[in-house]
Amino acid sequence: MPDPALWAALADPHRRAVVALLRTGPRTVGEIARACELSQPSASKHLKVLREAGLVRVRQEAQRRVHTLDPAPLAALDDWLAPYRKLWGESLDALGRRLDARPDARPDTTEPTPKD
């Protein structure tokens, strides 16, 4: 099972937004704050939680600290979710077949009649 810190880090919508942003490439805290509409101190706090959960790495470039996404914890989470995804897929497929079999569930393909 993935580390509980990973779940806690991803529970916050601001941190999920930061993860989504970092998926597109490395960013400084200022870039993250602007893109996610956060104050710089708030962005820094969220980045700290993400670093502690292992989702984000930081490197120093001259005067700047650049943050990058570390996909390894997400891969572990994906591996853990795989059996459940199969279960959900089978359940949704069965629901789809059942709904498709209902005669009243078929889409109406007749043209609407004009009203005078």
C-alpha positions in Angstrom: 0.0 0.0 0.0 1.3 3.5 -0.8 2.7 5.7 2.0 -0.1 7.5 3.9 1.8 10.7 3.3 1.2 10.3 -0.4 -2.6 10.1 0.1 -2.5 13.1 2.5 -0.5 15.1 0.0 -2.9 14.3 -2.9 -6.0 15.0 -0.8 -5.6 18.7 -1.1 -6.9 20.3 -4.4 -4.1 22.9 -4.4 -1.4 20.2 -4.2 -3.1 18.2 -7.0 -3.0 21.4 -9.1 0.7 21.8 -8.4 1.3 18.1 -9.3 -0.7 18.7 -12.6 1.4 21.8 -13.3 4.7 20.0 -12.6 3.6 17.3 -15.0 4.2 19.8 -17.8 7.7 20.6 -16.6 10.0 22.0 -13.9 8.9 25.3 -12.2 10.1 27.7 -9.6 7.9 28.5 -6.6 7.0 31.9 -8.1 5.8 30.2 -11.3 3.8 27.7 -9.4 2.3 30.4 -7.2 1.2 32.4 -10.2 -0.1 29.5 -12.2 -2.1 28.1 -9.2 -3.2 31.5 -7.9 -1.5 31.0 -4.6 0.6 33.3 -2.5 4.3 32.4 -2.6 4.3 31.3 1.1 1.3 29.1 0.5 2.9 27.6 -2.6 6.0 26.9 -0.6 4.0 25.1 2.1 2.3 22.9 -0.4 5.6 22.1 -2.1 7.1 21.1 1.3 4.2 18.6 1.8 4.7 17.3 -1.7 8.5 17.0 -1.2 8.0 15.1 2.1 5.6 12.7 0.3 8.3 12.1 -2.3 6.3 13.6 -5.2 8.5 16.6 -5.8 12.2 17.1 -6.1 14.0 20.4 -5.8 17.3 21.5 -7.3 19.3 24.7 -6.9 20.0 26.7 -10.1 22.1 29.7 -9.1 19.7 31.8 -7.0 16.6 29.8 -7.9 15.1 26.6 -6.6 13.5 24.5 -9.4 10.8 21.9 -8.5 10.2 18.8 -10.6 7.7 16.0 -10.3 9.0 12.6 -9.2 6.7 10.1 -10.9 7.9 7.1 -8.8 5.3 7.5 -6.0 2.5 7.9 -8.6 3.7 4.7 -10.3 3.4 2.9 -6.9 -0.1 4.3 -6.4 -1.0 3.2 -9.9 0.3 -0.3 -9.2 -1.8 -0.5 -6.0 -4.9 0.7 -7.8 -4.6 -1.7 -10.8 -6.7 -4.6 -9.3 -9.4 -2.1 -8.4 -9.3 -0.5 -11.8 -10.0 -4.0 -13.3 -12.9 -4.5 -10.9 -14.4 -1.1 -11.8 -13.9 -1.7 -15.5 -15.7 -5.1 -15.3 -18.5 -3.5 -13.2 -18.9 -0.6 -15.6 -18.9 -2.9 -18.6 -21.6 -5.0 -17.1 -23.7 -1.9 -16.3 -23.3 -0.7 -19.9 -24.4 -4.1 -21.3 -27.4 -4.1 -19.0 -28.4 -0.6 -19.9 -27.9 -1.3 -23.6 -30.3 -4.3 -23.3 -33.2 -2.2 -22.0 -35.6 -1.3 -24.8 -36.6 2.0 -23.1 -33.0 3.1 -22.8 -32.3 3.2 -26.6 -31.9 6.8 -27.9 -34.8 8.3 -29.8 -33.7 8.7 -33.4 -36.9 10.0 -34.8 -37.0 13.6 -36.1 -38.9 16.0 -34.0 -42.2 17.2 -35.6 -42.4 20.9 -36.2 -45.1 22.7 -34.2 -47.2 25.3 -36.0 
